[in-house]
Amino acid sequence: MSRDPQFGPLLMFGLGGIYVEVLKDVSFRVAPVSRRDAERWSGRSVPGLSSPHTGEANRGRGAIVEALIQVSRLSCDFPEIQETRHQPLLVLPKGKGIARSIAG
């Protein structure tokens, strides 16, 4: 998240790492992000999470959606936060908790 002087909190989401450079897989949204928007956004940016070809359809997608919503709320509720990064975002196996980020 970074705070744009004109648009306010701007969220960026994608696969990250080398994929940002190689695949240009990153997209932006202006906060606040609704649950519906986060679901659509996460499905487009990380299609393997909802692909039947992975053998683990929708693995972790709910946790990623929740993380996007929470970062959106955080950025709207605390205007003094100018920038924040949540990378990498780890998705734990079902029943082991929600997605979490590790400061890098």
C-alpha positions in Angstrom: 0.0 0.0 0.0 1.1 3.5 -0.7 -0.8 6.7 -0.2 -1.3 8.7 -3.3 -1.8 12.5 -2.8 -4.7 12.5 -5.2 -6.4 9.1 -4.8 -5.5 8.1 -1.3 -4.6 4.6 -0.3 -3.5 2.6 -3.4 -3.1 -1.2 -3.0 -0.8 -3.3 -5.2 -1.2 -7.1 -5.4 0.4 -9.8 -7.5 2.6 -12.9 -7.5 5.6 -11.0 -6.5 9.3 -11.9 -6.7 10.7 -12.5 -10.2 7.1 -12.7 -11.5 6.7 -8.9 -11.2 9.7 -8.4 -13.4 9.2 -11.3 -15.9 5.4 -11.5 -16.1 4.5 -8.0 -15.1 1.9 -9.6 -12.9 0.8 -6.8 -10.6 -2.4 -4.8 -10.4 -3.6 -1.9 -8.4 -6.8 -0.9 -6.6 -7.9 2.2 -4.7 -9.0 1.4 -1.1 -11.4 0.6 0.3 -11.7 -2.8 -1.3 -14.9 -4.7 -0.9 -15.0 -8.5 -0.4 -16.4 -8.9 -3.9 -13.6 -6.8 -5.4 -11.0 -8.7 -3.3 -12.3 -12.1 -4.5 -12.2 -11.0 -8.2 -8.8 -9.3 -7.7 -7.2 -12.4 -6.1 -8.6 -14.7 -8.8 -7.1 -12.6 -11.6 -3.7 -12.0 -10.0 -3.1 -15.6 -8.8 -5.1 -17.8 -11.1 -3.5 -21.0 -9.9 -5.2 -20.6 -6.5 -8.6 -21.3 -8.2 -7.5 -23.5 -11.0 -8.9 -27.1 -11.1 -5.6 -28.1 -12.7 -3.6 -27.6 -9.4 -5.4 -30.4 -7.6 -6.0 -28.0 -4.7 -8.8 -25.7 -6.1 -9.1 -22.5 -4.1 -6.3 -23.4 -1.7 -5.8 -20.3 0.5 -7.8 -18.0 -1.6 -10.1 -17.1 1.3 -7.2 -16.2 3.4 -5.7 -14.0 0.7 -9.1 -12.3 0.2 -9.2 -11.6 4.0 -5.7 -10.2 4.0 -6.5 -7.9 1.1 -9.6 -6.6 2.9 -7.7 -6.1 6.2 -4.8 -4.2 4.5 -7.5 -2.0 2.8 -9.2 -1.3 6.1 -5.9 -0.6 7.8 -4.9 1.9 5.1 -8.3 3.7 5.4 -8.5 3.7 9.2 -4.9 5.1 9.7 -4.2 7.9 7.3 -0.9 8.6 9.0 0.4 5.3 7.4 2.0 6.4 4.1 3.3 3.0 2.9 3.3 -0.6 4.0 4.5 -3.9 2.5 3.3 -7.4 3.3 5.7 -9.7 1.5 5.9 -12.5 1.3 2.4 -13.4 2.1 2.4 -17.0 3.2 -0.8 -19.1 2.9 -0.9 -21.8 5.5 -2.6 -25.2 4.9 -6.3 -25.3 5.6 -7.0 -25.4 9.4 -3.5 -24.0 10.3 -4.5 -20.3 10.3 -4.9 -17.5 7.9 -2.5 -15.9 5.4 0.3 -14.0 7.1 3.1 -11.8 6.0 6.7 -11.9 7.2 8.6 -8.6 7.3 11.5 -8.8 4.9 
